Amino acid sequence: MTAPSDTPLARLQALGLTLPAAAAPVANYVPFVRAGALLFISGQLPLGANGVDPAHQGKLGAGVSLEAGQSAARQAALNVLAQANAAVGDLSKLRAVRLGGYVNSAPDFASLPQVVNGASDLVAAVLGENGKHARFAVGVAQLPLDAAVEVEGIFEILP
């Protein structure tokens, strides 16, 4: 049995974070779909309580620093976890399978994996051993709301 201090929510608290409310979709899609034991989380932006922080908007390599991109990826991953929690009610019932990171980037920006590490590091820290995952990181020309990063996730729902 997992000790109360070693739960995903306790790890979040130890990081000085709280799980936000799951964001409502901004277009014609659902925030998550369960297919058997898999949970697919739609792409999440680095939304905070007041929308996308201006520090998390724009293009990496053209005005947005690597550190700001990592912060945006971390916030987007926090929103992925919020959707996952809304879907199953308990993050300890999840194992990360894959994260996908879309980086709003200038054509010559090559540090895409380092940006998406912000998301991967958070998921691994919160879910512990169940946070190890496969991943992709791609550069894109634009993202909704001019967000610097968008993160999606696939999780296995544990018995």
N, C-alpha and C positions, 0 to 999 in steps of 0.2 A: 504494500500500500504506500502511496506517496505521502510524505509528511506535508502538513499544511504550508510549511515555509518553503517547500520545493515544488510548488504548483506554478503553472504559467502566470496566473494573476499575481502571485507573490513575486515572481521574477520581474514582472512588469513594474511592480511597486518598487522593488529594489533598484530598478533602472531610473526611478523617478518619473515613471509614465503611468497613465491610466488609459484604459480602453475607452475610446470615444464611442458615441452612439454610431451605429451603422448608418452610413450616408444613403439617402434615397437616390435612385437612378436619375440621371439627367437626360435620358433619351429613352427610346423604345427597347428596353432590355430588362432583365431581372438581375439583381445583384449577385445571386448565387443559384446554382442548380445542383441538386443531389442526384447522382446516377449510381445506384447500388451503394457500394461502400466508398465511392469517390465524391468529393465535394469540389465543384468548380466555382471559383470566385472571379467575378468579372473584374476588369481592370479598374484599379482604384487610383485616384489622384492624391496628391499631398494636401488634401483639404484639412483645415483646422476649423475651429469654432466660427471663424469669420471668413470662410472660403479659402482660396489658395493664398498663402502668404506671398507677398511680392518677392521675397527672397527665394521662393521656390518656383518662380516663373522665368521663362526665357530659355535661351539656348545655351547648352554647355559648350564651351569653347568660343562663345561669342557674347561674353558678358556675365555668364553664370560660372562660378568657380566649381572645381571638383568637390570641395567641401560642401558647398551649398547644394550641389546635386546629390551627394550622399545623404544629406539631411532631408532632402525632398524624398528620396527613395525610402528612407527610414519612416517618414510620416506616411507615405503611401502604403508601406508594409503594415504599419499600425492599423490603417484603415482596412487592409485585407484581413487582418486578424479580427477586427471588429465585425466584419461581415461573416467570417467563419464562426465566431462566437454567437452571432445572431442566428446562424443556421443550426448549430448543434447545442448551444447553451453551455458548453464547457470545453475550453481549449485543450484540456488534458485528454480529451477523446480524439485528438487529431495528430496525425503524422504528416509532415510536409512531404509532398511528392515532387512538385516542381514549382518554381517561381519563374515568372517571365517579366523582364524589365524593358520598357520602352523609354529611350532617352531622347529628348528633344535636343538635337545636337547640330552643330555646324558640320559641314561636310568633311572637314579634316580632323574632327575630334576623335581620338582613338582610345580614350580611357573609359569606354563604355562599361567593361566589367568592374572597374573600380567604383564607378557611380552606383551600380546595382548592388555592390557589396553592402551599401547602407541598408538595403532591404534584407539581404541574406543574413547579415550579422544580427539584425534584430530578431528575425524569425528563429534563428539558431539559439540566441540568448533566451528567448521567451519559451520556446518549446523544448529546450534541452536536447537530449539525444533524438527526440522525435522531430527536431527542427532541421536535421540534415536533409538536403534536397538537391535534385537536379535543377538546372537553371539555363535560361538564355538571356542575353542582353543585346538589344539591337538599337541602332540609331534611327531616328525618324525625323522627317522634315517639320512636323508640327504635332502638338497634342491639344486636346480640349482645354479651354481656359488658359492657353499658353503655358500649361504646367511644364516643368522641367523634366518630370518623370511620371510614368504610369506603371503600376505593378499589378500583375494578376497572379493567382495561385491555384494549385490543385493540391488537395489534401485527401488522405485516406482517413475515413471515420473508423476508429478502433472500436472493437466490441466492448 
